[in-house]
């Protein structure tokens, strides 16, 4: 890789020519995948950072699950159901998740991947990297509107 030469500018000060480095714009290395989403409603629940925005009749959600997160440990006490009863449909942008259904069926998703997770599951983050899931839903009508089964079934 070629070295970049410093950009220099001639500056006249009190009639004497001096050379100094030109100011370069300082770029903050904020990862756009986890940066604050402008206009979204923000909240945290069970350690999961959630940002939700309206899009037509539906919602777009970005969820950031921390390393070590497990639904049955972190969310079950808050939600009060044995398993997660939400359908998750979207794009796994970062990380890896392990999904286990009541019948013992296991599904693993690793970014980048499109996901469709039926209700009635436990799930957890695999490894030391947080999971970033971009999800699309219709609140209480997600299952019907997306044509998903109301529970995991084998064909």
N, C-alpha and C positions, 0 to 999 in steps of 0.2 A: 504494500500500500504506500503510495507516495505521501511524503510529508507535506503538510500545508505550510506555506510561508506566511509569516505574520504580515498582516496588512498594515502598512505604515502611511501616515499622512504628514505632509509638511505643514507646520504651524508657525506663523510669524507672531512673535511676541516681543514687543519693545524693539522691533527692527531686527531681531536676531532669529534666524531660521533654526527651528528645532524639529526633531523627528520623534514622534510617539506612536504607540499602537493605536489604531482606530478602534473605537468602541464597537464591540460585537454584541448583538442582542443576546441576553442571558436566557437560555431556554430551560425551563424547569422540566425535569423528566418525570412528569406525572403520567402514569399509565392510564390511557383513556378508557381501558376496560374496567377500571375500578374507580375512576374519577367521579365526582358528584354529577348526577344527571340533572341538567338544567330543567326546571319546571316539574320535576317529579316529587311526589310525596315520599318522604323518607321516614323509616322507622327501623327498629331492631327488635327481633323477637327470638328468644332462645339462642342468642348469639349470632343469628343470621341477619346480615345487613340487607334490607329490602328497599328498593326504590320502585315506585309504581307511577305510571303515566297513562292517561287515557289515549286511546287510538280508535277513533270511530266508535263502534258499539262495544269494543273490547278494551283490554288493558295490555300493556307491555310492562313486564316486571324484570328487573335485574336483581338477582339474589346472589349474595356472596356468602358462601358457607365456609366457616373457618376450618383449618386443619383440626382434626380431632372431633368434628361435629358428628353426632349420631342422633337420628330422629327419636328413637326410643329412649334416649337418655336426656336430650336437650329440649325436645318439644312435647313429648308425651305428657309430662307433668303439667304443662301449660294448656295443652289442647284437651286432654282428658279422654282420648280414645287410644285403644291399644296399638293401632296402626295409623299411618297418614292416610286420610281419606280424600285427599285432593288428587286430581289428575294434573300431571306436569307435562306440558308440551312446549318444546322450544329448542334452543340451540345451546349446547354445552360448549362454552367458549374457552374454558380453562379448567384443568384438573381432571380428577377421576372420581366417580361415584359407584358405590356398590348398592344394588337394590335387591331386597329379599322380600318375596311375597309370602302370605300366610301358608300357602301350599308347599313352601320350601323352594320354589323356583327362584333362581338367582340370575340377575342381569347386571352386567357391568358396562358402564359407559365411560369412555375416555375422550377428552377433547382432541380435536374438534369433531363434534358429532351432533346430529339431530336426535332428539329424544322424545319419546312418548311413553310416559310412565302412568300405568293405571292406578286407581285408588286401591288402598288396602296393602300398603307396603311399609317396610322399615327401610331406611337408607342411611348411608354414612359416607364420609369423605375418606378416600383411600390416599395414603401418603401424607406428606408434609406440606403440600401446596393447597391453598384455598381453592374452592370450586366456584366458578362464575357461570351461572345459568341465566340465560335470557329466555324468559317464558312469556307465552301468550295465553290469555284466558278471558273468560266471560263471567267472572265471579261464580255465582252458584249455578250457572247454566253452561259451564265449560264442557262437561261430559257430553251433553246432548248436542250442543252447537258444533263440537269438533268430531262428533260421531264415534266417541270412544265408549268402550264397555264400562259399566259402573263398578266393575271389579275385575281382577286378573283371572283369566280363564285360558285353558289350553284348548287349541282347536282339535 
